[in-house]
Amino acid sequence: MPEDLDKLWYRAARTIAKAGKMPIPISSTVIELLKAIMTEQQAKFILHFKSPTLNIDQIKEITRLDDDILNEILNDLMNRGIIVGVPSRTTGLMVYRLLPMWPGLFEYQFLRGTTTDHDKKKAHLFEKIFEELREGTQKNYDTIIEQFKKFPALDRIIPVEEQIDIGAEGILPYEEIKSIINDYDIIAISNCYCRTEKELVNDPCKLNAPKLNCFFFDKSAQFVVQHNFGKEISKKDALKVFREAEDYGLVHKVFHVHLDTTNNIEAICNCCKCCCGPFQMYYQGIMPIHTITSYIARVNMEDCIGCGTCVSKCPMETIELVDGVAVIDEAKCIGCGVCAHHCPENAIELERVGPREVFVPPKKQSNN
């Protein structure tokens, strides 16, 4: 019997891993985490997701469960942040998506911002998984970095709009926060899962940035509200939160459905480099920064006084002072506009040069 249970949890972990696009090796820590967030019955149930997305009719045909029992299982899985269910745009049928480990399960475990002992246990398990990923990347660095080049960009960067030098070209509507907000009727706001997780492991945000500033849109927003992961927010109040995020030096990161930039926007995070998952994985040596941006920062050397504000604010640590003037490593610039927004001399502007893909490998660490 214990052997059968071991096989069950291993298969459940593999099913979760295969639901995403990022490589997640199956370890005892991964299995321990799954045991912390789902029941044995639920572990058996998710094995039905041979494809990570199934509609309700497909699930009924596969499981042959009574409607009431099936709805109870699905609702509990949604409340636990293990699957997401939204109606199809074309058919109206409910479509259920099994969340991968990351991005997916990690985010939903901490969106509510709760700080129970159970939350702390999950946070420490995730930290252990990240350390295992770091070890794996560093031990097989060249091979794994080549594999990461085959994966899609994780997110897209929206710059601080008033610092954009648009010239005669103008700004495409999807690259403005205001335009995105106006495009969607329903917007939800949740706690930043990254800053929440870091607080749970006693490593709080170094910027002391607010946590209530993760946004969801459209059907994702409906799901977040219905399952108590967040609350609806007005467009006016949402803009206020974005402005506050800019003043803290946070980066606007856009996530599209299925990590496909041709799909609708699912979420926008306001990220700090000390807590944000992608930034942390980059600095810890786990995975590259891989993003899409349309802008690059340019320094006006005549106006720059070499104060170093941009050096300290840049989340990519891609600016240095050379002979008293800020110099930007353009290959690492993600065009977020944080440097321009905080430059006291207005000596930095963002220039539209894209869209372009930015791929910056993590450092290869010694003694691995």
N, C-alpha and C positions, 0 to 999 in steps of 0.2 A: 504493500500500500504506500509506504513512504516513497518508494522508487517511482510509482505511478504519479504521485504528487510532484515529485521533482521534475518528471517529464512534462507535466501539465504547465508548471510555472516557466520552464524553459521554453516551451512552445508559445506560451503567452508572450514572453519577452521577445521572441523572434518575430511574432506577429506585430508587436508594437514597433520593433526596429524596422521591419519591412514597410510599415505604413509611411515612413518618412524618406527624405532624400539624403539625410546626413548619416554617416556611418556610426553606428552605436554597437560596439562589441558587447556580447552577452556575458555578464559577470555575476558573481554572487551578490554584489551590491545592487545591480540593476534588478535582480529578482527580489531582493529584500525590499527595495523601494516599491515594486509592484504589489507585494504582499501588504505594504502599508497603505496603499491607496485603493485596493479592490479586494473583493472577497473571492473565495475559491470558485463559487458559482459564476461570478463575473469573469474570472479568468477563462473558464470554460466557454462562456458565451462569446468573448471577443475572438475566439478561434474561428468563428464563422466568417470573420472579415478576411477572406482570402484576397479580396480587393479592399483597399482601405475605405472605399465609399460604396455604400449600398442603400437602395431606397427601401421603403417600408414593405413593398410587395415582395422584393427579393428576400428580405429578412424573414418574412412570414413563410415563404416557400422553403427556405433553408431550415428554419427552426421548427416549423409545425407547432408552434406554441399558441395557446389560447391568447386572444387579444389582450385581455386584462393582465395576464401574467407578463406578456411581452412588453406592454406599455410600462408596467412597473419596473421591469429590468432596464429598459431604455432610459426611463426618467431618472433612475438612480445613477446610472452610468453618466448621464449628462450632468446631474447635480454634483457628481464627484470630479467632473472635468476630465473624463476619460474618452467620451465621444461628444461630438457636436452635431446637433440635429437642426436642420433648417428646411423650409419648403422649397421645392424645385421651382425655378422661374418659368419653366416651360410646361410642366405637368401639374404643378401644385402638390405633388406627392412629397411626403417628408423624406429627406435624404440624410443619412447618418454617416458621419466621417469619423473613423477611428483616429485618435490623435497619436502621432509619433512621440518619441521621448522628448525631442527638442528640434525645432520649436513645436510646442504642443502641450504635452503633459506638464512640463516645467512651469509654463506660464499660468495654466489654469489652477495649479495647486496653490498659487500665492496671490491670485487676483483679488481675493476678498480681503486681504490685508490682516487676517487673523494671526494671533501669536500664541496659539496653544502649544502644549508640549508635543502634540502630534505634528503640528506645523514645524516645530524645531527639529523633530526627528527627520521629517522629509527633507528639510533644508540641509541638514548635515549629510544625509545620504546623497543628495545631489552634489554636494561639494566633493564627496568621496568619488563619485562617478566622474566629475570633472578632472580630478587628479589622475584617475585611471586613464582617462582620455589623453591627458597631457603626456603621461608616460608612454602610451601607445604611439602618439604622434612623434615624440622625440626619438624613440627607439627605431622607428621606421620612417624617419623624416622625409627623405627624398621621394620614396614611393607614395606616401600618403599625401604630400603636397601636390604631386602630379595628379592624384585622384581628385583632390579638391578642385582642381581646374576644370574638371568635367561636370561639376555640380553647378546649378544655377545660382546667380547672385541671391543672397539671402534677403536683401532689403533695398530700398531706394531712398536717397537722401533728398529732403526738401530744405532749401536754404532759408535763412532769415530774409524775408522778401524785401525789406526796405533798403537792404545793402546790395541789391543786385544792379549791376551796370548792364542794362539791356540794349543800349545802343539803338539801332533802328529795327532790331529783330522782334522785340517784344518777348513776353514770357508766356509760355504755353499754360493754359488754365490749370492742368493737372499738377503743375509745379508750384501752385500758390495755395497756402493754407486756406485762405478765404474761399477760393474757388472749390476746393475739395469739400469744405464744410457746407457750402451752398449746394453741392451736388447731391447731398444725402438728406433724406427727410428725418431719419432716426440716427441719433448719435448717443453713444453711451460712454461713460467715464468709469474707470476702475483704478484700483491701486496699482502702482508700478510693482510688478512681480519681482523684478530684479532687486530693487532697493529693499523690498520687503524680505526677500530671501537673505540678503546680506545682513540685515538687522537681526534676523533669526540666528545667524551664526556669529553674532557680535562683531560685525565688520561694517558699520553703518557708512552711509554716503559721506564722502569727504567734502562735498559741496553743501551738505545739509539741505539738499534739494527736496522739495515736496514730493510726496508719493502719489497723490491723487491726480495723475495726469497721463494715464494710458487711455487711448480712445479707440472705440470700435464703431463700425459703420454698417448701416443697412441691416441685412439679416443677421450678421454677426452681433450687431448691437442689440437686436431683438433677443437673440439667444442669451446674451450676457445679462440683460435685464430680467428675462423670464426665469433664469436659474440663479439669480441672486449673486452674480459675479461682479455686478456694477449697477449703476443707475443712469437713467436718461438725463441728458443735459441739453440746454438750449444752445443754439448756434452762438448767440451773444456771449454766454458764459464760457463756452468752449474757446472762443477767441481770447478771452481774458486769461485762461489757463495757458494757452500757447504763448502769449506775451510774457507771462511770468516765467515760463520755461526758458525762453530766450534770454531773459535777464539773468537767470542762473547759469547760463552757458551750456544748456542742454541741446542735444542734436535731435532734429525731427527725423525719425526713421519711419518710412512707410512700408507696410507689409501687405502684399497682394495675396488673394486667394490662391492656394497651392504654389506659392512663391513664383507665380507667373505674372509678369508686369502687364500682360494683356488682359488679365482678369480685373475685376473690381477690387477696390481697396478694402481690406479686411480690418486693418488697424493702423494706428500711428502711435509710436512710442516717443517719449521725450527722454533721451538717454544721456547719462553721464558715463565717463570712461571708467570710473571706479566701481560701478555696479553692473552696468549693461552687459548682458550675456555675450553678445558678439565681441565687444571691446575686451571683456575679461578673457574670453577664450583666445583672443589674439595676443594679449599681453602675457598670458600664462603659457603660451607656446602650444596651444591645442589646435587652432585652426586659423586660416587667413582671414583678413578683412576682405570681404567680397561683396561689393555693393555697386549700385548704378547711380550715377550723378550726372547732372547736366552743366555743372559749374566748376570753376577753379578759382582759387584766391590769387589775387595779384597785388603786389606791394608797390605803392608809389614811393620810390626811394627819396624823392625830394621832401615829402611830407613826414616820412618815418623819422622818429627821434630816438629809436632804439630803447624804448622803455621796457620792452620784454613782456608786456601784457599778453600779446598774442602767443608768445612762447608758452606761457603758463596755462593759457586757456585752450589751446589746440588739443582736441581729444585724440588726435593721431600722433601727437608729438613730432610733427613734421616741419616745425619752424625753429630756426636758430638765428642767433645774432652773429653776423659776420661784419667786422669793422663797424660796429654800431648800427647796423641796418638789418631789419628782419629779412631772412631769406627762406623761401618755401620750397620744400622738396615736392614738386608738382606730381610726381608719380604716386605719392602717398596722400595727396590732398583729396578729401572726399567732398569738397565743395559745400560744407555745411553752413558756412557763414559765421560761425562762432567768433572767429578772429576779427572779422569785419565789424560785427555787432559791438564788440567790446573794445575796439581800438579807440583810445581817447583822442587821437589826432585825425580820425577818419582817413587813415593812410592806406587802408586795404579795401579793395572792392572785389566783388565776384563777377567773373566774366563767363558768359555762356559759351561753352566749347563742346557740348555734348549733344545727345546723351553719350556717356562713355562708361565703360566698366572699369572699376578700380579693383585690382587684386594685389594685396600686400601680404606675402607669407609671414608667419610668425618667426621670431628669431629661433635659430637652432641653438639649443642650450648645450652646455658642456656636461660631461660626466653622466651621459645617458647611454 
